[in-house]
């Protein structure tokens, strides 16, 4: 309901198979499995909602990652 009210483009039950950041283009290349279909996306931003027990893995080459407070 929240995503509809806020008009957020949300995909649930989608598995991220691979994600890599292209510094030159400043976009992500994401390979995902959505409903049995493997798809390639190239977003500028990537949010992974892994739940409370998921441990985030950030690419080590992101500038100023140590200053991230969110």
N, C-alpha and C positions, 0 to 999 in steps of 0.2 A: 504494500500500500504506500509506504513512504516513497519508494522509487517512482511510483506513478504520480503522486502529488508533486514531487520535486522535479519531475520530468528527467529522471536519470536513466541513461542507457545502461541497463544492468543485465548481465548474463549469469544465471546460476547454473550449477552442475556442469561447469565447463572446466576441463583439465588443461592446464598450461603444460605443454610438453617441452618447450624450450623458449627462452627469451634472451635476447642479446641486444646491447645498446650500441648504436652506430654514432660515434662522436662526431663524425664529419656531417652526417645528415641531421643529427640530433633527434633521432627517432629510434623507437624500439622495433625489432623484428621478432614477432611472437608467433610460434606455432602452437595451435590449440586444438583440442578435440572437443567438438560441440555436437552432441547427439550423434556420435559415431562418424562425423565428418571431420577430417583434418583440414584446418584452415590456416592461412597466413595473414597476419595483421601487421600494420606498420604505424602504430599510434605514437604520438608525442609523449604521452604519459601512460603509466602502467600502474594499476592498483591491484594487489593480490590480497584478497580477504581470506586468510587462512584459518581464522578463528582464534580462540584464546590460546590454544596449545601449539599453534604453528610458530616456528622460529623463522624470522625473516632472514634472507640471504641477499645482501646487497653486493653488487659488483664492486670490487676494490678500487676501480679507477674513476669513480664518481668524485668530482672535485668537491671539497669541503663536506664530505659525508660525516666527518667527525663533529661538525657544527649543527647537524640536524637535530632538532629538539622535538620533533613530532612523530 
